[in-house]
Amino acid sequence: MNRILFSFFFLLLSSQISASSILIPMDAEGQKNHLKAYGITYWVLTKQQKVQWLLNYRGGSFLLPDGESIRKECQIRGVSFEILSDGQAQAILDDISSPSQNQEAVILEKAPKIAVYSPKGNQPWDDAVTMVLTYAEIPYVTVYDEEVLGDKLVLYDWLHLHHEDFTGQYGKFYGAYRAAPWYIEQKKEAESLASKLGFTKVSEAKRAVALKIRRYVIGGGFMFAMCSATDSFDIALAADEVDICEPMFDGDPSDANYQSKLDFGKTFAFKDFTLERNPLRYEFSSIDMTNKRGNVPKESDYFSLMDFSAKWDPVPTMLCQNHTALVKGFMGQTTAFTRKEVKPTVMVLGENKINGEARYIHGIKGKGFFTFYGGHDPEDYQHRVGDPKTELELHPTSPGYRLILNNVLFPAARKKKQKT
């Protein structure tokens, strides 16, 4: 009996000595908290240690260096992990490298510095990105117009655009909320800030901010936007030097025939769209599919993630890593994008084919990258102004939120030239 016990403890000790890697599985069966798993990966990168992202292997798992502190951190945060020996880890990597496998191991080298473009103070809505960054314990810095116009974006690797209206029309909330105290206060604050920055109109200040962000991306930055920050950003770029705001927004009439003066060559993602002229209508343009979804009931509202070659196209593959290829749809001021108005140079990463809409798109601009994700909150189907925020403790495995965190880690990857 003693010899059996000795052999058992010897084998256990041997396995611990030879263990050299920690695998954080990201499949549906192996991981109980997908969102916090990204936070663990980010935390390891902050310790100047490299991580391998195993694309298409068990839902996009992470291979970390072994260490007692990492094991404890996983346990504290409730993240599932497996201890691998040298031989086991190498066998996985060898299998992934096989030409017959649509998989790839991408090295993550450095924790990106994260900035969130968001106004100071309380908002009558929540932001999915800041919520998931907080839940995953990934640090970020808040910036707004003063920092952007002061060229502070160069300090950051990744920029998220909070629920924002870059056209100067105050979110097109005028029709329903113009008498609401929060709307009146926000309009007053926006006008005061624009004046402080040297602009006579909020629309002019926002356009200047959009142009600065455009330069940031062209210079090599990573930009991620959701909901109305997607289409309103491109509209502001297309309407450079064109007044598209009605008097209730900026105090004077819009330019005559402003639709014909739009320059789609200046936009990131969209082309040939038509602006919504009615100031009472809660819509910016024909880009958004929110009011064209009569044939998409909530029960069957899903979008599918595209399948890319991990070895030839690691970037879109990285951004689509998930434990399911079918993601629940969710609404927003900008819910989804009209497929035919997405530029052919922009990749559609997620789509609802039945309704002809793109939900999740990605592109290259200069030396940088941008990703637009339609909808407001992946776990709140129709989030309304004033609704309580989502408690992510109830959704630790959310596929919709995973897409956001894919983008957060994307700048950490060692770059390989994209083939398509």
C-alpha positions in Angstrom: 0.0 0.0 0.0 2.8 2.4 0.9 4.5 1.7 -2.4 1.3 2.5 -4.3 0.9 5.8 -2.4 4.6 6.6 -3.0 4.2 6.0 -6.7 1.0 8.1 -6.8 2.7 11.1 -5.1 5.8 10.7 -7.3 3.7 10.8 -10.5 1.8 13.8 -9.1 5.1 15.6 -8.3 6.6 14.8 -11.6 3.6 16.2 -13.5 3.8 19.4 -11.5 7.6 19.7 -12.2 7.1 19.1 -16.0 4.1 21.4 -16.2 5.2 24.5 -18.2 2.0 26.0 -19.6 -1.5 27.0 -18.6 -4.3 26.5 -21.1 -7.3 28.7 -20.7 -10.0 26.9 -22.7 -12.5 29.1 -24.5 -15.0 26.5 -25.7 -18.5 26.2 -24.3 -17.8 23.1 -22.2 -14.4 24.0 -20.9 -14.8 27.6 -19.7 -17.2 28.9 -17.0 -16.2 32.6 -17.4 -15.2 33.6 -20.9 -15.2 37.3 -20.2 -12.9 37.2 -17.2 -10.6 34.9 -19.2 -9.7 37.9 -21.4 -8.9 39.9 -18.3 -6.5 37.1 -17.1 -4.8 37.2 -20.5 -4.5 41.0 -20.4 -3.1 40.8 -16.8 -0.4 38.3 -17.9 0.6 40.7 -20.7 1.0 43.5 -18.2 3.7 41.3 -16.5 5.8 41.4 -19.7 5.0 37.8 -20.5 3.8 36.6 -23.9 0.6 34.7 -24.5 -0.3 32.5 -27.5 -3.9 32.9 -28.8 -4.9 29.6 -30.3 -7.2 30.6 -33.1 -10.1 28.2 -33.7 -8.7 25.8 -31.1 -11.4 25.1 -28.5 -13.2 28.4 -29.1 -10.0 30.5 -29.3 -8.1 29.3 -26.2 -5.1 31.1 -24.6 -1.8 29.4 -23.9 0.0 31.1 -21.0 3.3 30.5 -19.2 2.9 28.5 -16.1 3.2 30.1 -12.7 1.7 29.9 -9.3 0.6 33.6 -9.4 -1.3 33.0 -12.7 -2.9 29.9 -11.3 -4.1 31.8 -8.2 -5.3 34.7 -10.3 -7.4 32.3 -12.4 -8.9 30.8 -9.2 -9.6 34.2 -7.7 -11.4 35.4 -10.8 -13.3 32.2 -11.4 -11.6 31.4 -14.7 -11.3 27.7 -15.8 -7.8 26.6 -16.7 -5.8 23.4 -17.4 -2.1 22.6 -16.6 -0.2 21.2 -19.5 3.2 19.5 -19.6 5.8 20.6 -22.2 4.9 17.6 -24.3 1.2 18.3 -24.2 1.6 22.0 -25.1 3.9 21.2 -27.9 1.5 18.5 -29.2 -1.3 21.1 -29.4 0.9 23.6 -31.2 2.2 20.9 -33.6 -1.4 19.9 -34.4 -2.4 23.6 -34.9 0.5 24.2 -37.3 -0.7 21.3 -39.6 -1.8 22.6 -43.0 -4.9 20.4 -42.7 -6.1 22.4 -39.6 -7.9 25.8 -40.0 -6.1 26.9 -36.8 -3.2 29.2 -35.9 -1.2 30.3 -32.9 -0.8 34.0 -32.7 1.6 35.6 -30.2 0.3 38.4 -28.0 3.2 40.5 -26.9 2.1 43.6 -25.1 -0.9 44.8 -23.2 -2.5 47.6 -25.3 -3.2 51.0 -23.6 -7.0 51.4 -23.7 -8.9 54.7 -24.1 -12.6 55.2 -24.1 -14.0 58.3 -25.8 -16.8 59.3 -23.4 -18.2 62.5 -21.9 -17.5 63.2 -18.2 -20.4 62.7 -15.8 -23.4 60.5 -15.8 -25.2 59.4 -19.0 -28.8 58.3 -19.3 -27.6 55.1 -20.9 -24.8 52.5 -20.2 -22.0 51.5 -22.5 -21.3 47.9 -23.2 -17.6 48.3 -23.7 -16.9 50.1 -20.4 -19.1 47.6 -18.6 -17.2 44.6 -20.0 -13.8 46.2 -19.5 -14.7 46.7 -15.8 -16.1 43.2 -15.4 -13.0 41.6 -17.1 -10.7 43.9 -14.9 -9.0 45.5 -17.9 -7.9 49.1 -17.1 -8.9 52.0 -19.4 -8.6 55.8 -19.4 -11.5 58.1 -20.4 -10.9 60.8 -22.9 -13.2 63.3 -24.6 -13.1 66.3 -26.9 -10.4 68.2 -25.1 -8.0 65.3 -25.1 -8.7 64.3 -28.7 -8.2 67.8 -30.0 -5.2 68.2 -27.8 -3.6 65.2 -29.7 -3.6 62.9 -26.6 -4.7 59.9 -28.6 -1.1 59.1 -29.5 -0.7 57.8 -25.9 -3.1 54.9 -26.5 -3.1 51.8 -28.7 -6.9 51.2 -28.8 -9.8 53.7 -28.8 -13.4 52.9 -28.2 -16.1 55.4 -29.2 -18.8 55.5 -26.6 -22.5 55.9 -27.6 -21.9 59.2 -29.4 -23.3 61.5 -32.1 -20.6 63.0 -34.2 -23.0 65.0 -36.4 -24.0 67.5 -33.7 -27.6 66.5 -33.7 -27.6 65.4 -30.0 -28.3 61.8 -30.9 -31.5 62.7 -32.8 -33.3 62.5 -29.5 -35.1 65.8 -30.2 -38.4 64.3 -31.2 -38.9 62.2 -28.0 -36.7 63.8 -25.3 -36.3 67.6 -26.1 -38.2 68.4 -22.9 -36.3 65.9 -20.7 -34.0 67.5 -18.1 -31.1 65.3 -19.2 -31.4 66.3 -22.8 -31.6 70.0 -22.0 -28.6 69.7 -19.7 -26.5 67.7 -22.2 -27.2 70.2 -25.0 -26.2 73.0 -22.7 -23.0 71.2 -21.7 -22.1 70.3 -25.3 -22.5 73.9 -26.4 -20.4 75.2 -23.5 -17.6 72.7 -24.3 -17.7 73.6 -28.0 -17.4 77.3 -27.2 -14.5 76.6 -24.7 -12.7 74.7 -27.5 -13.2 77.7 -29.9 -16.1 76.5 -32.0 -19.4 78.3 -32.6 -21.4 75.1 -33.1 -21.4 71.7 -31.5 -21.5 70.1 -35.0 -18.2 71.9 -35.9 -16.5 70.7 -32.7 -17.7 67.1 -33.3 -16.5 67.1 -36.9 -13.1 68.4 -35.8 -13.0 65.5 -33.2 -14.0 63.0 -35.9 -11.2 64.2 -38.2 -8.7 63.9 -35.4 -9.8 60.3 -34.7 -9.6 59.6 -38.4 -5.9 60.8 -38.4 -5.3 58.6 -35.3 -6.4 55.5 -37.2 -4.6 56.4 -40.4 -1.4 56.8 -38.3 -1.7 53.3 -36.9 -4.4 53.4 -34.1 -7.1 50.8 -33.5 -10.6 52.1 -33.3 -13.7 50.2 -32.1 -17.2 51.8 -32.2 -20.7 50.5 -31.4 -24.3 51.7 -31.9 -24.6 55.3 -33.1 -20.9 56.0 -32.9 -20.5 53.9 -36.0 -22.7 55.6 -38.6 -22.6 59.1 -37.1 -18.8 59.0 -37.3 -18.8 58.2 -41.0 -21.6 60.8 -41.6 -19.5 63.5 -40.0 -16.6 62.6 -42.2 -18.7 62.6 -45.4 -20.3 66.0 -44.4 -17.0 67.8 -43.8 -17.6 71.5 -44.5 -21.3 70.8 -45.1 -24.0 71.9 -42.7 -26.5 69.0 -42.3 -28.1 70.3 -39.0 -31.5 71.8 -38.8 -32.1 75.0 -36.7 -33.1 73.3 -33.5 -29.7 71.7 -33.4 -27.3 74.5 -34.4 -29.4 77.7 -34.6 -29.3 78.1 -38.4 -30.7 76.3 -41.5 -28.9 73.4 -43.1 -27.2 73.7 -46.4 -29.4 73.5 -49.5 -29.2 70.1 -51.2 -26.7 68.9 -48.6 -27.3 65.2 -49.6 -25.6 65.9 -53.0 -22.6 67.5 -51.2 -21.6 64.4 -49.2 -18.1 63.0 -50.0 -18.2 59.2 -49.5 -14.5 59.1 -50.3 -13.7 60.4 -46.8 -15.7 57.7 -44.9 -14.3 54.6 -43.3 -17.0 52.0 -43.9 -20.1 53.3 -45.7 -21.0 54.6 -49.1 -24.0 55.9 -51.0 -26.2 56.4 -47.9 -29.1 58.9 -47.7 -29.3 61.1 -44.7 -32.6 61.4 -42.6 -33.7 65.0 -43.0 -36.6 64.9 -40.5 -35.3 66.2 -37.1 -38.2 64.5 -35.3 -37.2 61.0 -36.5 -34.9 59.0 -34.4 -32.6 58.0 -37.2 -29.4 59.3 -38.9 -29.5 57.7 -42.3 -30.2 54.8 -44.5 -27.2 53.0 -43.1 -29.1 51.7 -40.1 -31.4 48.7 -40.4 -33.4 49.3 -37.2 -36.6 50.3 -38.9 -36.2 47.7 -41.7 -36.4 44.7 -39.5 -40.1 43.8 -39.7 -39.3 40.2 -40.7 -36.8 39.7 -37.8 -38.7 38.7 -34.6 -36.8 38.7 -31.3 -37.0 34.9 -30.9 -35.2 34.3 -34.2 -32.9 37.3 -34.2 -29.4 35.9 -34.5 -26.4 36.8 -36.7 -23.7 34.4 -37.9 -20.0 34.9 -37.7 -18.0 34.5 -40.9 -15.5 31.7 -41.2 -12.0 32.8 -42.2 -8.7 31.0 -42.8 -6.8 31.2 -39.6 -3.4 30.8 -41.3 -4.1 33.2 -44.2 -6.4 35.7 -42.6 -5.5 35.8 -38.9 -6.9 39.2 -38.3 -10.6 38.6 -39.1 -10.2 35.1 -37.6 -9.0 36.7 -34.3 -11.9 39.1 -34.2 -14.5 36.3 -34.7 -13.2 33.9 -32.0 -16.1 32.5 -30.1 -17.6 29.4 -28.6 -20.5 29.6 -31.1 -20.9 30.8 -34.7 -24.4 32.1 -34.0 -24.8 35.2 -31.8 -28.0 36.6 -30.4 -29.0 39.8 -32.1 -29.7 43.0 -30.1 -31.1 46.4 -30.9 -29.6 49.9 -30.6 -30.1 53.3 -32.2 -27.9 51.8 -34.9 -28.7 48.1 -34.8 -27.1 46.9 -38.0 -25.8 48.1 -41.3 -27.4 48.0 -44.7 -25.2 45.5 -46.6 -25.2 47.3 -49.9 -24.0 50.5 -48.3 -20.9 48.8 -46.8 -17.8 49.6 -48.9 -16.4 46.5 -50.8 -13.0 47.1 -49.1 -14.6 46.5 -45.7 -14.9 42.9 -44.3 -18.2 41.7 -43.0 -17.4 39.6 -39.9 -21.0 39.0 -38.8 -24.2 39.1 -40.8 -27.9 38.4 -40.8 -28.4 37.0 -44.3 -32.2 36.8 -44.1 -32.5 40.5 -43.7 -29.5 41.6 -45.7 -27.7 43.3 -42.9 -24.1 43.4 -41.7 -23.8 43.4 -37.9 -20.1 43.4 -37.3 -17.6 44.8 -39.8 -13.8 45.5 -39.9 -11.5 47.5 -42.1 -8.1 49.0 -42.6 -7.5 52.7 -42.9 -3.9 53.8 -43.6 -1.7 52.0 -41.0 -4.6 51.5 -38.6 -7.7 49.4 -38.2 -11.4 50.0 -37.3 -14.2 47.8 -36.2 -17.9 48.7 -36.2 -20.3 46.6 -34.1 -24.1 47.3 -34.5 -26.4 47.4 -31.5 -26.2 48.8 -27.9 -25.9 45.9 -25.4 -25.4 42.3 -26.4 -27.3 41.0 -23.4 -30.2 43.5 -23.4 -32.3 43.1 -26.6 -33.8 46.5 -26.6 -32.1 48.8 -24.2 -33.9 52.0 -23.7 -32.9 55.4 -22.2 -33.0 55.1 -18.4 -33.1 51.3 -18.3 -31.0 49.6 -15.6 -27.5 48.4 -16.7 -26.8 44.8 -17.5 -25.2 42.8 -14.7 -22.5 40.8 -16.4 -22.2 38.5 -13.4 -25.3 36.9 -15.0 -23.8 36.6 -18.4 -20.1 35.5 -17.9 -20.1 33.4 -21.1 -21.8 36.0 -23.4 -20.8 35.4 -27.1 -21.9 39.0 -28.0 -19.6 40.5 -25.3 -16.7 38.2 -26.4 -16.6 40.0 -29.7 -15.8 43.3 -27.9 -13.0 41.7 -26.0 -11.5 40.1 -29.1 -11.0 43.6 -30.3 -9.4 44.7 -27.1 -6.7 42.1 -27.4 -6.3 42.5 -31.1 -3.6 45.3 -30.8 -1.5 43.0 -28.7 -0.9 40.5 -31.5 2.3 40.2 -33.4 1.3 41.4 -36.8 1.4 39.2 -39.9 0.7 40.5 -43.4 -2.9 39.8 -44.3 -3.4 37.8 -47.5 -6.8 39.1 -48.6 
